[in-house]
Amino acid sequence: MPLLTPKWFLVLFAVLLASFGADLYLSGLATAPAGSAAPDRVNAADFLAAASAGELSLGTITYRMNAAGLADLTATRTRAGKIGGVQATARLTDAD
């Protein structure tokens, strides 16, 4: 008698696919700024200048776990009465 029948492999595969799809969907919702379908990509200098000017709110910094020291910067930008998302990738140090 086999340990697992082919039916169980299909069930386990379906559960794996469903959990992977849910993870992709929910991680996309978590990183997108509110009210924006696709954030604008800007360079790090423009992102930090907008932050200094007080145009950014609801921001997140997500550090990548690698030797390059890169971080993904995401925020909601309010400029000239328009609200939209901005996103940048930067190399951050402890001083930043």
N, C-alpha and C positions, 0 to 999 in steps of 0.2 A: 504494500500500500504506500503510495507516494506521500511525502510529508505535506506538500501543498499542491492542491489541484490547480490546473490552468485557470479556473475561474477566480481563485484567490489572487493569482498574479495580476489578472485584469483589474480586480477591485483595488489592489494596492497601487497599481499604476495609475488608475483614475484618481485616487486620493492624492497621490504625489503630484499629478498634473494640476489638480484643483488647488492644492496648497501653494504650488509654485505660481500659478496665475494670480491668486489672491495676494501673495507677497509682492509681485510686480505691480499690481494695481494699487495696493495700499502704500507702497514706497513712493510711487509717483505722486500720489495725493499729498503725502507728507512733505515732499520737497518743493512742491509748487506753491508760489505765493497766492494768497486769496484773491479771487477775482481775475486771475490771469491764466490763460490757456498755455501760453508759451512765453517764458521770460526772455527778455532781450539779453544777449551776451555782450558784455562790455569787458574792457581790459581792467586789470587790477587798479591801475592809477585812477581811472575814471570812477570806479566803484568807491575807492577810498575818498576821492574828492567829493562825491555825492554824499558820502557819510559825514564828512566834515562840514558840508553845507547844510546838513540837517534834512536832506531830502529822503532819507531811507528810514524805514520802520519795519518791524516784524522780521528782523533778519536772523539768519542762522549761519554758523560756521561749522562745517563738517571737515574734520581733519582726516586725511587719508593715512592709513597705517603703512607707510613705506619710507624709504631712506631719502626721498626727494623733498619731504617736508611740505607737500602741497596741501592746500585746503580749498574746498568748494564754498564760495560765498553766495548766499541767496538772500534777497530782501525785497520788500515792496517799496517802490519809488513813487513819490508824489512830486510832480514838477509841472508848473504852469496849469494847475487844476486837473491834470491827468494822473491817473493811478495805474501803474503797471509794474510787473516784476522785472528784476534785473538779476543777472547771475554772472559770476566771474570765478576764475581759478587763479590762485596766487600762492606764492611761496611765502609763508609766514614764519617769523622768528618769535622768540619770547618777547622781544621789544615791541613788536606789532600788537 
